[in-house]
Amino acid sequence: MSAKTLLVSSLMVLLAATDCLAGPGGTVAPTSTPELRQTLASGKKTIVFFMNPNGGPCRTQNEILQKLYRDRGGKFNVAHVSTMKPEDQRAFYDYGIRSLPSVVLVDGSGKISRYFPPGIQSYEALSQALDSTK
């Protein structure tokens, strides 16, 4: 196999793998944990929050999410996926999460609407994303 063919093949595999994690486009959100199964079945928009409850950035992100939840009167769900719960570990793999904190927005029909880049997401960015999702 030539180097060019190998490169093209590798790129095709990478693009295919990325496409299934890319988000918008109708990928059904995995329900890998009991909390995800219950929360996503509600039919509300859901922010899936991947976290380490002992990490400073994760605690900060959680405070932002809780404020947004209160301010919006609970019109969306927050599902916590924790590094501390053995039953949550599968969800990290199913969503392709490798860095924390990470946030994924799921629309009311249970499809992934948006993957946010790892790190703390602002109140405004999360609010805008919720407003632009069905």
Residue pairs with C-beta under 8 A, 6 or more apart in sequence:
1 9
19 25
20 27
21 27
21 95
21 96
21 115
22 115
23 104
23 112
23 113
23 114
23 115
24 112
24 113
24 114
26 111
27 111
27 112
28 110
28 111
28 112
29 36
29 40
29 46
29 48
29 104
29 106
29 110
29 111
29 112
30 36
30 91
30 94
30 95
31 37
31 40
31 41
32 88
32 90
32 91
32 94
32 95
33 79
33 81
33 85
33 87
33 88
33 90
33 91
34 87
35 79
35 80
35 81
35 88
36 48
36 79
36 81
36 91
39 46
39 77
39 79
40 46
40 77
40 79
40 106
40 110
41 110
42 77
43 108
43 109
44 75
44 76
44 77
44 108
45 75
45 76
45 77
45 105
45 106
45 107
45 108
45 113
45 130
45 133
46 76
46 77
46 78
46 79
46 105
46 106
47 65
47 76
47 77
47 78
47 79
47 103
47 104
47 105
47 106
47 126
47 130
48 79
48 81
48 91
48 95
48 103
48 104
48 105
48 106
49 61
49 62
49 65
49 78
49 79
49 80
49 81
49 101
49 102
49 103
50 81
50 91
50 92
50 95
50 97
50 100
50 101
50 102
50 103
50 104
51 58
51 61
51 62
51 80
51 81
51 82
51 83
51 100
51 101
52 58
52 82
52 83
52 84
52 100
52 101
53 59
53 62
53 82
53 83
53 84
54 84
55 100
55 101
57 100
57 101
57 119
57 120
58 100
58 101
60 120
61 101
61 103
61 120
61 121
62 80
64 120
64 121
64 122
64 123
64 126
65 78
65 103
65 126
66 78
67 123
68 123
68 126
68 127
68 130
69 76
69 78
72 127
72 130
76 130
81 88
81 91
81 92
81 95
81 97
82 88
83 89
83 92
83 100
91 97
92 98
95 102
95 104
97 104
98 118
99 118
99 119
100 118
101 118
101 119
101 120
101 121
102 115
102 116
102 118
103 116
103 121
103 126
104 112
104 114
104 115
104 116
105 112
105 113
105 114
105 116
105 129
105 130
105 133
106 112
106 113
107 113
107 133
107 134
108 134
109 134
113 129
113 133
113 134
114 129
114 133
116 125
116 126
116 129
